[in-house]
Amino acid sequence: MTTTGLPESLIATLPGDHYTDPEIFRLEQEHIFESMWFCAARSSELSKPGAFRTVDVGRESVLLTRSRDGSVRAFFNVCRHRGAKLCTQESGEVKRAFQCPYHAWTYDLNGKLVAAPNLTKMPDVGRTEYGLASVAVREWLGYVWVCLAENPPSFEQSVIAEVVARLGDAESIERYDVESLEVGRRIVYDVKANWKLIIENFMECYHCATIHPELTEVLPEFADGFAAQYYVGHGAEFGSDVQGFTVDGSEGLDRIPTVSEEQDRRYYAITVRPQVFINLVPDHVILHRMFPVAVDRTIVECDWLYLKGVVASGRDVSRSVELFDRVNRQDFDACERCQPAMSSRLYAKGGVLVPSEHHIGEFHDWVQDRLGTRSNLAER
């Protein structure tokens, strides 16, 4: 027996209150989502100067836009005058500037205060000093990543390091040329479950034989219960009679030409903490971004990315979309079945992880370390 009273083959999960307690969720917002690099939007959504999108990162609203020099800028979506929400639309385009709908303070695409009623008569209101508050921003894989921290962690040593830890090197994902792909389909899911339940589900395949019949037909090894993420560098191989990563195993679309022979006919899954899943197959990439909005509710934006020619020609992508859309719905349904039980007295001390799920224990340790709760749990 271990110090937890469990046999060596079992690891304790987080307690139930880590999935239901609003105070724990507040700590996660502060110490995880508002402190780490957060994947906010597809770069193509900011296709030209003045295009914008607003996203919620933790408890903050962030305004993303593209400036005149072509770079992406990110700001707290808060007017510096009286704190009104500057931009109330989820997305759109402005010609030259953002104007607060309350008192008409106006900011250019670089965040500088350029106009306000009687501004010339108010010498103490500095154009730069009272400009929008900037947020650290980075583009990678064709997505805009932001970090609200005053001193952001190294992007290379955090985000890219997660991919390297899973695949063994950064070159393996670069071969998919993700930044050059285009969105062929986007589906937004409203999941009534805590964000950690979704990550835990994605990280393991112990459930695959039970709830994913279509996926295990395409990837037979998943029926054995070990997810691709259990092994560094491993990609699950397509079944011998499977032609493509589609709902019926039929032929897929145009293969990404830079994908290596070793990566062909294989599926790779990557978790980039705290809120991104990347799925790589030879002809497309599926990328999930989670937006935790409450302790028991998570919005998931899922993009299916294909070669430009596939999207431009209007090719039918429905069979490849349907496969992972079914997987998503099966997974999210399972998470929603778990969420109510997190409040049960039976689950107050949590459950257990079997050997094929032991790597989830590292995720739990990481959460506790970010929140500073690990020592408290050890005393329970």
Disulfide bonds with the S-S distance in Angstrom:
Cys205-Cys208 1.82
